[in-house]
Amino acid sequence: MGMSRTATRKLLVALAGGALLVGVTASAASAQLPSTTDPRVGLAPGFENAGIAAKGIEHLANRPKAPGFSNPANPGDFSYVNSDMAFQGNFAFVGGFNGVQIFDITDAANPRLRTAIMCPGGQGDVSVYGNLLFMSVEEARAKKNCGAANPPTPTAPPTTSADRFRGIRIFNISNIDAPTLVKEVQTCRGSHTHTLVEGKDSADTVYIYVQGTSGTIGQTDDLTTCDAGPATNANPSQWRIEVIRVPLTAPQNAAIVSEPRLFRNETTGAVNGLQNAPQTPLHPSGTAWGPVPDTNSCHDITVFESQDLAAGACEGNGLLIDISDPANPRRIDAVADPIFAYWHGATFSNDGKKVVFTDEWGGGTTPRCRATDQLSWGANAIYEIVDRKLVFRSYYKMPAAQTTQENCVSHIPSLVPVLGRDIMIQAWYQGGASLVDFTNPSQPKEIGFWDRGPITGTGNGTLGGMWSTYWYNGAFFASEIARGLDSFRLTPTSDLSAYEIGTAVSANKQVRFNAQTQQPLTWPTGSVGGTVPATLSLSIGPPAQFPAFTPGVGQTYETSTTGSVISTAGDAVLSVADPSSQNTGHLVNGSFFLPQPLQARARNAANTGTAYNNVGSSANPLNLLMYNGPISNDQLTLGFSQRINQNDALRTGTYSKTLTFTLSTTQP
């Protein structure tokens, strides 16, 4: 039952001297080639002194790799590659094939190496949560305990399978200067990448989704259940992910708790139920597929826990996943693309309504941004989520042609928290960093860039470039494969104003950042306001006056006055009633009354055609106007009508009635 509130005015209707007084889907991409006149084209090569082209991005600092994390004779040595990053507090954790480097980034313009964990194994994907650091290990050269029993020489494999380790390493970093290895969880295909998911069953729990892409299965004595067989076997080690449950206060008890089959055909039960081969014999470029879009694992899974969703980039397919039960993720949609060579990564928009998938055509080690490579090859595919389905909108690729000495293809981006826009900063290996506005998913636009020339300008080039570019608390950082850690800031352009950059810099600080564990970006809020008192106000203008009634002549008489309504209520009704018990609804003159009833109406700007109706009693008033929301100074015309028939007997004098107008509400 709603509360009610009324505003009431009395109306005197009188006839004096003969007068009556009235008062108060992915479509085929059109061929488009990269620009050969872009400022990034033709930059001078060099390891430390390469040419630079930039728009809207200023380079702040470069810090070379820690001692023991590079091969001076070959800066692109794959055993020493810098890979992905994670952030927590004032620290950047730079993963790599030879271990983890930890930088103090309190001052983004002056990062300082704090410590390094030499722990070979590749590819060294990292996540951080509280006192724990997680690291992916996939290569057969990785040893248990980081090779403590043997010198951690990157190129020396374990001497026996009993000494080999592939899976997830967990370090305690409560002493940031002396991290300690507390647990190693072996998996059948190792861990190429992983995703950290907060537990719902306990605040003391996180889960690690393990993405193992290695074609080599087993190879360690600790695992006896690995099965390198086909999909028809009882429990093959392909076509699944592993989920590790980690008690935060007892990480030594971390263990695999489930092995979800995200690619299962729910009708047939086949575990290899998605794309198992390229859709055409050759890549659209006319070359062999490389990598091959065969969905037997996921390369990356990105979770958006606030919406219980994840997006899986799973080699031959893009997946939308329900993670409402973190230990048992469930596929809810899958898409494929005939020109995607390798579904590699996924990034949600900040509202969780779009997903940017990346295609690592060429595997990241080859040039795939050449002048002859179409802008839909090795590009991003941008999807919207509509009714929990992935709907294709467009492709985007860094638009500047690169040389054959520069490994280049779409790689790992992150969101930049510009208020009101969807903007990401994306790594393209030696194609540099591209700042992209995808607010309109059908028309993504590059609005900034920063690029170096190739490391070498001859032959097949040297492996290098930006593995990942991540925004973190006011600046963005790049893990450069060969050159170390770079830091940057944004500068104003015609595409991005100083004010917009300010909204990004002043966004609420993130406690931590793991690219595959997206948290909504937020901005500081303040309050300003005022209160509105409950108001129902009805005013009525000067008395209205009927012309003198003429006896013996049939005629309808009309008159009117004005009124005004102010209401702050959610609804309101204006009504009129005759409260008198003497000849209710009729004008009276002493003991005499007019045979025909008095009629009334109300009109305003929104209701210009209301009709007259008989004035009712207090128990059954006549509703004149209804309001569906607040109104201020609504100007009214209050009309009255009186019919006199030719045989109606009229007594000399004044006919009158006092009427009650009421403004009422059920939503004060």
C-alpha positions in Angstrom: 0.0 0.0 0.0 1.4 3.4 -1.0 1.6 6.4 1.2 -0.6 9.3 0.2 -0.3 13.1 0.4 -2.8 15.7 -0.7 -2.9 19.4 -1.5 -6.5 20.8 -1.4 -8.0 24.1 -2.4 -11.7 25.3 -2.0 -13.6 26.7 -4.9 -16.6 29.0 -4.3 -19.1 28.9 -7.2 -21.7 31.7 -6.9 -24.1 33.6 -9.0 -24.6 37.2 -7.9 -26.8 39.6 -9.9 -27.2 36.9 -12.6 -23.4 36.1 -12.7 -21.7 32.9 -11.5 -18.4 33.5 -9.6 -15.8 30.8 -9.5 -12.8 31.3 -7.1 -10.0 29.4 -5.8 29.2 -12.4 -37.4 32.5 -12.5 -38.6 32.1 -11.3 -42.2 34.8 -11.7 -44.8 37.4 -9.0 -44.4 38.0 -6.7 -47.4 41.6 -6.6 -48.6 43.5 -3.8 -47.0 47.3 -3.4 -46.7 49.4 -1.5 -44.2 50.7 2.0 -44.8 54.1 2.4 -46.3 54.2 6.2 -45.6 53.5 6.0 -41.8 56.2 7.6 -39.6 57.1 4.2 -38.3 58.2 3.0 -41.7 62.0 3.0 -42.4 63.2 3.6 -38.8 66.9 3.1 -38.4 68.0 -0.2 -36.8 69.9 -0.6 -33.6 69.9 -2.4 -30.3 70.4 0.7 -28.1 70.1 3.5 -30.7 67.3 2.5 -33.0 65.2 5.1 -34.6 62.0 6.1 -32.9 58.5 7.2 -34.0 55.9 8.3 -31.6 52.5 9.9 -31.3 50.9 10.6 -28.0 53.3 8.5 -26.1 56.5 9.6 -24.3 59.3 7.1 -23.4 60.3 7.6 -19.8 63.0 4.9 -19.2 64.6 1.7 -20.2 66.2 -0.8 -17.8 68.2 -3.6 -19.2 67.8 -7.1 -18.1 69.4 -8.3 -14.8 72.8 -10.0 -15.0 72.4 -13.6 -16.1 69.1 -12.9 -18.0 70.6 -12.1 -21.4 73.1 -13.5 -23.8 75.4 -10.6 -24.8 76.4 -12.4 -28.0 72.8 -12.8 -29.1 70.3 -10.4 -27.6 67.4 -12.4 -29.1 68.5 -15.7 -27.6 65.2 -17.5 -27.0 66.5 -19.0 -23.8 66.7 -15.5 -22.3 63.5 -14.0 -23.7 61.6 -11.5 -21.5 57.9 -12.6 -21.5 54.8 -11.5 -19.6 54.5 -9.2 -16.5 52.4 -8.8 -13.4 52.2 -6.0 -10.9 51.5 -5.5 -7.2 52.0 -2.5 -5.0 55.1 -0.7 -6.3 56.6 -3.7 -8.0 56.7 -5.0 -11.6 57.3 -8.7 -11.9 58.9 -9.4 -15.3 58.7 -13.0 -16.3 61.0 -14.7 -18.7 62.4 -17.9 -20.1 65.2 -17.7 -17.5 63.3 -16.6 -14.5 61.7 -13.5 -13.0 63.0 -10.0 -12.5 61.4 -7.7 -9.9 61.6 -4.0 -10.4 60.6 -1.2 -8.0 58.4 1.1 -10.1 57.5 3.7 -7.4 58.8 6.2 -9.9 57.8 5.1 -13.4 60.5 7.4 -14.8 63.2 5.6 -12.8 62.5 1.9 -12.3 65.0 0.1 -10.1 65.9 -3.6 -10.2 65.1 -5.0 -6.8 65.9 -8.7 -7.2 65.9 -11.5 -9.7 64.9 -15.2 -9.4 67.0 -17.3 -11.8 64.7 -20.2 -12.6 64.9 -21.4 -16.2 62.0 -23.2 -17.8 60.0 -20.9 -20.2 57.9 -19.2 -20.9 57.8 -17.8 -17.4 54.2 -16.3 -17.5 53.7 -14.8 -14.0 50.8 -13.8 -11.7 51.0 -12.3 -8.2 48.6 -12.4 -5.3 49.5 -11.2 -1.8 52.6 -13.0 -0.7 52.6 -15.5 -3.6 54.1 -15.4 -7.0 53.0 -17.9 -9.6 55.2 -18.9 -12.6 54.4 -21.0 -15.7 57.0 -23.7 -16.7 56.7 -25.7 -20.0 60.1 -26.4 -21.4 61.7 -29.8 -21.0 65.0 -28.1 -19.8 63.3 -27.0 -16.6 64.5 -28.6 -13.4 62.9 -29.1 -10.0 63.7 -26.5 -7.4 64.9 -24.2 -10.2 67.9 -26.5 -10.8 69.3 -25.9 -7.3 71.0 -29.3 -7.5 72.6 -28.3 -10.8 73.8 -24.9 -11.9 70.8 -23.2 -13.6 72.4 -23.1 -17.0 69.5 -22.2 -19.4 70.6 -24.6 -22.1 71.4 -27.6 -20.0 68.4 -30.0 -19.7 67.7 -32.2 -16.7 69.8 -35.3 -16.7 66.9 -37.5 -15.8 63.1 -37.4 -15.9 63.1 -37.6 -12.2 64.7 -34.1 -12.0 62.5 -32.5 -14.6 59.7 -30.1 -13.8 56.8 -28.8 -15.9 53.8 -27.0 -14.5 53.2 -24.2 -12.0 55.9 -22.9 -9.6 54.8 -21.0 -6.4 57.1 -18.6 -4.7 56.7 -16.8 -1.3 57.6 -13.2 -1.8 56.8 -11.9 1.7 60.5 -10.9 1.6 60.7 -9.3 -1.8 64.5 -9.4 -1.7 64.6 -13.1 -1.0 61.7 -15.0 -2.6 61.5 -18.7 -1.7 60.1 -21.6 -3.7 57.3 -23.2 -1.7 55.5 -25.5 -4.1 55.7 -27.0 -7.6 52.6 -28.5 -9.2 53.4 -30.8 -12.1 51.0 -30.9 -15.1 51.0 -33.3 -18.1 51.7 -30.6 -20.7 53.5 -28.1 -18.5 52.1 -24.6 -18.3 52.5 -22.2 -21.3 50.4 -19.6 -19.5 48.0 -19.5 -16.5 45.2 -17.5 -15.1 44.6 -16.6 -11.5 41.0 -16.7 -10.2 39.8 -15.7 -6.8 38.0 -18.4 -4.9 34.4 -18.1 -3.9 34.4 -21.0 -1.5 36.9 -19.3 0.7 38.7 -15.9 0.9 41.8 -18.0 1.7 41.7 -19.6 -1.7 42.7 -18.8 -5.3 42.6 -21.1 -8.3 45.1 -21.3 -11.2 43.8 -22.3 -14.6 46.7 -24.0 -16.4 47.0 -23.6 -20.1 49.5 -26.2 -21.4 50.1 -26.1 -25.1 53.2 -28.3 -25.4 52.9 -31.2 -27.8 55.2 -33.1 -25.5 53.2 -34.9 -22.8 54.5 -36.3 -19.6 58.3 -36.6 -19.4 58.5 -36.5 -15.6 58.5 -39.3 -13.1 56.0 -37.5 -10.9 53.1 -38.0 -13.3 51.9 -41.5 -14.1 48.5 -40.7 -15.5 49.4 -38.6 -18.5 48.0 -39.9 -21.7 49.4 -38.7 -25.1 46.8 -40.7 -26.9 43.9 -39.7 -29.1 40.6 -38.0 -28.1 38.9 -41.4 -28.0 41.0 -42.5 -25.0 39.4 -42.5 -21.6 41.3 -39.4 -20.3 43.7 -37.9 -22.8 46.0 -35.1 -21.6 45.0 -32.9 -24.5 41.7 -31.1 -25.0 41.5 -29.8 -21.4 42.8 -27.4 -18.9 43.9 -28.1 -15.3 42.6 -26.2 -12.3 44.8 -25.9 -9.3 43.4 -24.9 -5.9 45.8 -22.9 -3.8 45.2 -22.3 -0.1 46.8 -18.9 0.4 48.0 -19.6 4.0 49.2 -23.1 3.1 50.4 -22.9 -0.6 52.4 -26.1 0.0 49.1 -27.9 -0.2 48.3 -26.6 -3.7 46.9 -29.4 -5.9 45.0 -30.0 -9.1 41.2 -30.3 -8.3 39.6 -30.5 -11.7 40.4 -31.0 -15.4 37.6 -29.2 -17.3 36.8 -30.3 -20.8 36.0 -26.9 -22.3 36.0 -28.3 -25.9 33.6 -31.1 -25.4 30.8 -31.7 -27.9 27.8 -31.9 -25.5 25.8 -33.9 -28.0 28.3 -36.6 -28.9 30.5 -36.4 -25.8 33.7 -36.0 -27.9 36.3 -34.1 -25.9 37.7 -32.7 -29.2 34.4 -31.1 -30.1 35.6 -27.8 -31.6 37.9 -26.9 -34.5 40.4 -29.7 -35.1 42.1 -28.4 -38.3 42.3 -25.2 -40.4 39.2 -24.4 -42.4 41.2 -24.1 -45.6 44.4 -26.0 -46.8 46.5 -22.8 -46.8 46.4 -19.6 -44.9 44.8 -16.7 -46.8 48.3 -15.4 -47.5 48.9 -18.6 -49.6 51.4 -20.0 -47.1 51.2 -22.9 -44.8 49.3 -22.4 -41.5 51.6 -21.6 -38.6 50.7 -22.1 -35.9 47.8 -24.5 -36.8 44.4 -23.5 -35.5 43.7 -26.8 -33.8 41.7 -26.5 -30.5 43.4 -29.0 -28.2 44.3 -26.4 -25.6 43.8 -22.8 -24.7 46.7 -20.4 -25.1 45.2 -17.8 -22.7 42.0 -17.5 -20.6 41.1 -14.1 -19.3 38.6 -13.9 -16.5 36.3 -11.0 -15.6 35.2 -12.2 -12.2 32.8 -9.4 -11.5 30.6 -10.8 -14.2 31.4 -14.5 -13.7 32.8 -14.6 -17.3 36.0 -15.7 -19.0 37.1 -15.4 -22.6 39.3 -18.2 -23.8 41.7 -17.9 -26.7 42.0 -21.5 -27.6 44.1 -22.0 -30.7 41.3 -22.7 -33.2 38.4 -21.1 -31.3 37.4 -18.2 -29.2 35.3 -19.2 -26.1 33.0 -17.5 -23.7 33.1 -19.3 -20.4 30.9 -19.3 -17.2 33.2 -19.1 -14.1 30.5 -18.8 -11.5 32.0 -22.0 -10.1 35.7 -21.2 -10.4 36.8 -24.8 -9.9 34.5 -25.9 -12.7 34.5 -23.4 -15.6 31.9 -24.2 -18.3 31.8 -23.2 -21.9 28.7 -21.2 -23.0 29.7 -20.1 -26.5 32.4 -20.7 -29.1 33.3 -19.0 -32.3 35.8 -19.6 -35.1 37.3 -17.5 -37.9 38.6 -18.9 -41.2 41.5 -16.4 -41.3 42.7 -16.7 -37.7 45.8 -18.8 -37.5 46.0 -19.0 -33.7 43.5 -17.6 -31.1 46.1 -16.3 -28.7 44.8 -13.8 -26.1 41.6 -12.1 -24.9 40.8 -8.7 -23.3 37.4 -7.5 -22.0 36.2 -4.0 -22.2 35.8 -2.4 -18.8 32.0 -3.0 -18.8 32.5 -6.6 -19.8 30.4 -6.2 -23.0 33.2 -6.5 -25.6 36.1 -8.9 -26.1 39.2 -8.3 -28.1 40.8 -11.6 -29.3 44.3 -11.6 -30.8 45.6 -13.8 -33.6 49.3 -14.7 -33.2 49.8 -15.7 -36.9 53.5 -16.8 -37.2 53.9 -17.5 -33.5 55.4 -14.2 -32.6 58.9 -15.0 -33.9 58.4 -14.1 -37.6 57.6 -10.9 -39.5 53.8 -10.7 -40.1 53.3 -6.9 -40.5 55.0 -6.7 -43.9 53.7 -4.4 -46.6 52.1 -7.4 -48.3 50.3 -8.7 -45.2 46.7 -7.7 -45.1 45.4 -5.9 -42.0 43.1 -8.7 -41.2 45.9 -11.3 -40.9 47.5 -11.6 -37.5 45.1 -9.0 -36.2 42.6 -8.5 -33.4 39.0 -9.6 -33.8 36.6 -7.5 -31.8 33.4 -9.1 -30.5 30.4 -7.9 -28.6 28.7 -10.1 -26.0 25.0 -10.2 -26.9 22.7 -12.5 -24.8 25.8 -14.4 -23.7 26.9 -15.0 -27.3 30.0 -13.6 -29.1 29.1 -11.4 -32.1 31.8 -10.3 -34.5 32.2 -6.6 -35.2 35.5 -5.9 -36.8 39.3 -6.5 -37.2 42.1 -4.2 -36.1 45.8 -4.4 -36.9 48.6 -2.0 -36.2 48.6 -0.1 -39.5 52.3 0.6 -40.3 54.3 -1.7 -42.5 57.3 -3.3 -40.8 60.5 -4.8 -42.3 61.3 -8.5 -42.8 63.8 -8.1 -39.9 61.0 -7.4 -37.4 59.0 -10.1 -35.8 55.5 -8.5 -35.6 52.0 -9.7 -35.0 49.2 -8.9 -32.5 50.1 -9.6 -28.9 49.1 -8.7 -25.4 47.2 -5.5 -24.6 45.7 -3.9 -21.5 43.0 -1.3 -20.9 43.9 2.4 -20.3 41.3 3.8 -17.9 40.2 6.9 -19.9 36.8 7.8 -18.5 33.9 7.2 -21.0 36.0 5.4 -23.7 37.3 1.9 -24.4 41.0 2.4 -25.0 43.8 -0.2 -24.9 47.6 -0.1 -25.3 48.8 -3.2 -27.2 52.1 -4.8 -27.9 53.1 -5.8 -31.4 56.6 -7.1 -30.7 58.9 -5.1 -33.0 55.9 -3.3 -34.3 56.0 -1.4 -31.1 53.0 -0.2 -29.0 49.6 0.8 -30.5 47.1 2.9 -28.6 43.6 1.9 -29.8 40.1 3.3 -29.2 37.6 0.5 -29.6 34.6 2.3 -28.0 32.8 1.7 -31.3 33.7 -2.0 -31.8 32.8 -1.8 -35.5 35.3 1.1 -36.1 38.4 0.7 -33.9 40.9 3.5 -34.4 44.6 3.9 -33.6 45.0 7.2 -31.6 48.7 6.8 -30.6 51.9 4.7 -31.1 55.5 4.3 -30.1 57.9 2.2 -32.1 61.6 1.5 -32.4 63.5 0.4 -35.5 64.5 -3.2 -35.8 67.4 -4.5 -33.7 69.2 -5.5 -36.8 68.6 -4.3 -40.4 69.9 -7.2 -42.4 69.3 -10.9 -42.8 66.5 -12.5 -40.9 66.8 -10.0 -38.1 67.1 -10.5 -34.3 64.2 -11.6 -32.1 62.9 -8.7 -30.0 60.2 -6.2 -29.4 57.4 -5.7 -26.9 55.9 -8.9 -25.5 53.3 -7.0 -23.4 52.3 -3.4 -22.7 50.4 -2.9 -19.5 48.9 0.2 -17.9 49.4 0.3 -14.2 48.6 3.2 -11.9 49.3 6.2 -14.1 51.9 4.9 -16.6 52.4 1.9 -18.9 55.2 -0.5 -19.0 56.5 -2.8 -21.7 58.4 -6.1 -21.4 60.9 -5.9 -24.2 62.0 -9.3 -25.3 65.7 -8.3 -25.8 66.1 -4.8 -24.3 64.5 -5.2 -20.9 61.8 -3.1 -19.2 60.4 0.2 -20.7 58.2 2.7 -19.1 56.0 5.3 -20.8 53.4 8.1 -20.2 50.7 9.4 -22.5 50.8 12.9 -23.9 47.9 14.9 -25.4 46.9 14.8 -29.1 43.9 15.7 -31.1 42.6 12.2 -30.4 43.2 12.2 -26.7 42.9 15.4 -24.6 44.9 16.3 -21.5 41.7 16.0 -19.5 41.1 12.5 -20.7 44.7 11.5 -19.9 44.1 13.0 -16.5 41.2 10.7 -15.9 43.4 7.8 -16.7 46.2 8.9 -14.4 43.8 9.7 -11.5 41.9 6.5 -11.8 41.7 4.5 -8.6 45.0 2.7 -7.9 45.1 -1.0 -8.6 46.3 -3.2 -5.8 47.6 -5.6 -8.3 47.4 -6.3 -12.1 47.5 -9.7 -13.8 46.5 -9.3 -17.5 44.4 -12.5 -17.5 42.6 -11.5 -14.3 40.7 -8.4 -15.2 39.2 -6.3 -12.5 36.9 -3.3 -13.3 38.8 0.0 -13.5 37.2 2.7 -11.4 37.6 6.4 -10.7 37.5 8.5 -7.6 34.0 9.7 -6.7 32.9 12.6 -4.6 29.4 13.7 -3.6 27.6 17.0 -4.1 23.9 17.6 -4.0 20.9 19.0 -2.3 17.6 17.9 -0.9 14.2 18.5 -2.3 11.4 18.9 0.2 8.2 17.0 -0.5 5.9 19.5 -2.2 2.4 19.4 -3.5 1.2 22.9 -4.4 -2.1 23.8 -6.1 -3.0 27.4 -6.7 -6.2 28.7 -8.4 -6.6 32.1 -10.1 -9.3 34.8 -9.9 -13.0 33.8 -9.8 -14.5 32.8 -13.1 -17.9 34.2 -14.0 -20.7 32.7 -16.1 -22.8 35.0 -18.2 -26.3 35.7 -16.8 -28.6 32.8 -17.2 -31.6 33.6 -19.5 -34.9 31.9 -18.5 -36.8 30.1 -21.2 -33.9 29.8 -23.5 -32.0 26.5 -23.9 -28.3 27.3 -23.8 -24.9 25.9 -22.5 -22.9 28.4 -20.5 -19.1 28.2 -20.1 -16.5 30.0 -18.0 -13.0 29.3 -16.8 -10.2 30.4 -14.4 -6.5 29.5 -14.2 -4.5 27.3 -11.9 -0.9 26.1 -11.3 0.5 22.8 -10.0 3.9 22.1 -8.5 4.6 18.5 -7.4 7.8 16.6 -6.4 5.9 13.3 -6.1 6.3 10.3 -8.3 2.7 10.6 -9.3 -0.2 13.0 -8.7 -3.9 13.4 -9.5 -5.9 16.6 -9.7 -9.5 16.1 -8.8 -12.7 18.2 -8.0 -15.6 17.4 -5.7 -18.8 19.0 -4.3 -18.6 18.3 -0.6 -22.2 19.5 0.0 -24.9 17.1 0.8 -27.6 19.5 -0.6 -28.2 18.6 -4.3 -24.6 17.4 -4.7 -23.1 18.3 -8.1 -25.7 21.0 -8.8 -25.7 24.8 -8.3 -28.2 25.9 -5.6 -30.0 29.1 -4.8 -31.5 28.8 -1.3 -33.8 25.8 -1.6 -33.8 25.9 -5.4 -31.3 24.1 -7.6 -30.5 23.9 -11.3 -31.8 20.6 -12.8 -28.7 20.1 -15.0 -25.5 19.1 -13.3 -22.4 21.3 -13.1 -19.6 20.1 -15.2 -15.8 20.7 -15.0 -12.6 20.0 -16.9 -8.9 20.9 -16.6 -6.5 21.4 -19.5 -2.7 22.0 -19.7 0.0 22.0 -22.4 0.0 18.2 -22.5 -3.7 17.7 -22.3 -5.5 20.1 -24.7 -8.6 18.0 -25.5 -10.0 17.0 -22.2 -13.8 16.9 -22.1 -16.3 18.1 -19.5 -17.7 15.7 -17.0 -20.1 16.0 -14.1 -18.7 17.2 -10.8 -18.9 14.3 -8.3 -19.2 14.0 -4.5 -16.4 13.8 -2.0 -16.8 10.0 -2.0 -16.6 9.9 -5.8 -14.6 13.0 -7.0 -14.1 13.8 -10.7 -10.4 13.2 -11.7 -9.3 16.1 -14.0 -5.6 15.4 -14.7 -3.0 12.8 -13.9 0.8 13.3 -13.5 3.3 10.4 -13.9 6.2 12.3 -12.4 7.3 15.6 -10.8 6.1 18.8 -12.4 6.8 22.5 -11.8 4.5 25.4 -12.5 2.2 23.5 -14.7 -0.2 26.1 -16.0 -3.9 25.0 -16.0 -7.1 26.2 -17.5 -10.0 25.2 -15.2 -13.2 25.1 -17.2 -16.9 24.9 -16.1 -20.0 24.2 -18.1 -23.7 24.7 -17.1 -26.6 23.6 -19.3 -29.9 25.5 -19.0 -32.8 23.9 -20.9 -35.7 26.1 -22.1 -38.2 24.6 -19.6 -35.9 24.8 -16.6 -37.4 27.1 -13.9 -34.9 29.7 -12.7 -35.3 31.6 -9.4 -34.1 35.1 -9.1 -30.8 35.4 -7.2 -27.5 33.6 -7.0 -26.9 30.0 -7.7 -23.6 28.8 -6.0 -21.6 25.9 -4.7 -18.2 25.6 -3.0 -16.1 23.0 -4.7 -13.0 21.2 -3.4 -10.0 20.8 -5.7 -7.4 18.3 -4.5 -3.9 17.4 -5.7 -3.0 13.9 -4.2 -0.2 11.3 -4.6 0.6 7.8 -3.7 4.4 8.3 -4.2 5.3 11.3 -2.0 
